[in-house]
Amino acid sequence: MKTLSVVLAASFLLATHTLVAQETEPITTDRPSTGTGPELVPTHSLETENGVGWTNDDHRSRFDLPESFVRYGINNRIEARILMPNSHVSGGDPTQSDDIQFGVKLRLRPEESAWPMAFATGLSAPSGTGGLSSGAWDPYEAFSVSHHLPKNFYSFSSITFASISGAPHGRSLFTQGAVDFGRVVTPHHAVYVEYAPLYDGRQHTSGYIIDGGTIWTVRPNLQLDLRLGHTVVGESSGFNVAIGYSFRRFVIPPIPNAAR
């Protein structure tokens, strides 16, 4: 009887694991594009998106790491978000870091709709170095929308507004837009191109980012990415390369048919 109980329990766990694997959607990330899509992570899942970038800006090289973004699904409409301080390492110069950011992302329209939409908001805390930190709490808001196109093509766009301290005349507006077009080549591989204009009110400068990349879903909970881009801001321009890896784990196992 004891042996039969163990067999039945093992069979139940295996069947549950299989159902969960079938019902849980593959990992989707905000990497590697500049823009932000409307997707949220599944409920009770913890997702970490990481990467390393290299930039050649006006003949100066810089490495950016760890590019870590932590996302947690509170429920099927809200996720908590923490953008960890990113370090910038240049040859011969002291290492600098950005401010940490805390935020939430709210689902406005579901992913099953023709036009999924989401809204994100948050604050950056004065935790970075003097050259990159504004020295104050700076709010930001972002709106994103996506749409599936025929033949496995897709598009999404986003717009971000941030109120940043540190300008000579007080707070100023920073705006970053993005328009992305991509194609799902196989269930485990996708490619995209992106145009992302920006305006920085602190220096009254405008610019843009043009980039493209590819995404590999190695396993349902593991993704690799590659990005190549060109940035122009005011009188300066630069070329950048980034590689990344992202993974997801469930803090509480998902219930079949209710993963998101």
N, C-alpha and C positions, 0 to 999 in steps of 0.2 A: 504493500500500500504506500509506503514512504517513497519507494522508487517511482511508482505511478504518479504521485503528487509532484515530485521533482520534474518528471517528464512533461506533465501538463503545465506546470508553471513556466518551464523553459519554452514550451510551444507558444504559450500566451504572450510572453515577452518578445519572442521572435516575431510573432504576427503583429504585435503592436508596433515594434520597431519598423517593420516593413511598411505598415500603413502610414506611419509618421514620415518615413523617407519618401513615400509616394505623394503625400499631401503637402510637404514642405517645399516651397519654391526655392530654386537655386539662389545663391547669394547675389545681391545687386548692391553696388556701391556708388558713392559720390565721386570716387576716383575713376579715371585719372583726369577727367575734363575740368576746366575752370568753372563751368556752369554746374548748377545743382538740379538734379531731376526731382520729381515729386514722389518717388518711391520711399516708403518707410520700411524699417527692419521689422521682422515678425515679432509678435508679442512675446515678451519674456526672453528675447534673444539679445546677446551681447555681441556686437560686431566691432572689430578693430581694423581700421584701414591704415596702412603704413607704407612708407616709400622713401626713396633717396633720389634727390634731384641734383643735376649739375647745370650751372648757368655760366655762359660766357657773355658778360655784359661790358661792352666797350673795351674788349681785350682783357678783362679781368675775370678770373674763374672763381666760382663759388659753389660749395656743396651745401645742400639743404637736407636736413634729416632731424628727426625720424618721420616728419610729415604724418604724425599719428592723429587719427580722428576716431573717437570712441562714440558708439551709438547704442542706445538701449531701448527696446520696444516696450513701453509702459502698457499700451493696449493697441487695438487696431486703428486708433486715430492719433496717437501721440507717441513720439519718441524723444528721449532725452539725448543731448549731444554735448560732447566736450572736445574742443580742438586743442590739443596739447601744444605747449610752446615749441616752436620749430627753431632749430639751431642753424645758423649760417656760418660756415667755416670758409674763410678765404686765406690763401697762402700768406703768411707773415703778419696777418691782422688778428686782433683779438676776436674770439668767437662771440657772436651776438645772437640774441633770441627774441622771438615775438612774444606778445601777450597771450595768455591762456584765454579761451573763449568758452562760455557756458551758454547753452541754448536749448530750445525745443523746436520740434517740427510737427506741424499739425496737418492732417489730411483734410482737404476740402472736398475733393471728389475722389471716389474709389478708383483703383487701378483697372477695374473691369469696365469703366466708362470710356467713351470715345476720347475724352479730354481729361485725363487725371490731373489733379491740381493739388498743390500743397503750399503752406505758408510757414516760414521759419523766422524765429526771432531770438535774440539773445544779447549778451553783454560780454565785452572783453575786459579782463581785469588787469590793472597795472602791475604786471609781473615780469615784463621783458627788460632788456637792456636799454640804456638811454638813447641809443641811436635809432631804435625801432619802436620803443614803447611811447605812447602818448602821455603816460603818467596819470591816466584817469580811466574811469569806467566809461566805455564807449558802446552805445547800443547799435544794433543792426537789425534789419528786416530784409527778408528775401521772399519772392514769390516765384513759383515754378509751375510749368505746365508741359505735358508731353502728348504725343499722338502717334499711333501706329499707322504706318503707310503700307501700301501693297508690296508684295514680293519681299517680305521680311525687312523692309526699310522702316526706320523710325526717326522721329525728331523730338527735340525738347528745347525749351528756352527758359531762361531765368533772368531776374533782375534783382540786384542787391543794393540796398542803401545803408550807409553807415555814417553816423555822426562822430567825427574824430576830433579830439582835442589836440593841442600842440601847435596850432597855427598862430601867427603873430596877432591876429585879431579874434582869437577865441576859437570856437568850434567851426568846423567846415564839413562839407558834404563830400563823401566818396561814393561813387556809383560804379558798379560793375555789371554789365550785361553779358549775355551769352546766347548764341543760337547754334545748336548742334544737329547734325544729320549723321545717321549711322545705319549700319546694316548687320543683321544677325546672319553670319555666314554659315555657321553650323550651330547646333544647340549649345556648344561649348566655346564658341569663338565669335567675337563681334569686332567691328572696326567703326571708326567715326572720324569726322572732321568738325572743326569748331571755329567760329569767329566771335571774339569777346571784346567789345569796346569798353573803355573805362574813362572816368573823369575823376581827377584828384583835386579837390578844392583847396587843399593846403598850398599847393604850388600853382594852382590854376592851369594845370596841364592835362592834356587828354592823350589817349593812345589806344592801342588795341593789342590783342593776342590772337595769333592764328596758329592753330595746332591740330594735330591728328594723333590717333593712337589705336591701340588694339587691346582687347581683353580676352583672357583665357579663363574659363571656369574649370579648374583642375578637378575639383570635387564639388558637390553641392554646397559645401561650407568653406571652400577655399578658392580664391581668385588671384591671378597674376595680371599685371598690366604694364604697358609700355606707352610712353608719350613723347612726341617730338614737337617743338614749338618755336615760334619766333615772336618776340615782344618788342613793341615800339612805344615808348613813353616820352613825350616831348622831343628832345634832341638826342636821346640815347636809344639804343637798340641792343637786343641780345638774342642768343640762341640757347635753348634749354632742352635737356633730356631728363626724363624721370622714369624710374621703374618702381613697381610697388607690389605688395602682397597684402591681401585682406583675408580675414577668417572670421567665422561666426560660430558661436556655441550657444546652446539654450541653457539658461539658468534654471528654468522650469520646463520640462519636456512639453512640446506642443500637443494639443488635442487634435486628432484627425478631423478634417473638414473645418477647422477653426484656427489654422496656423497663422493667419494674418488678421 
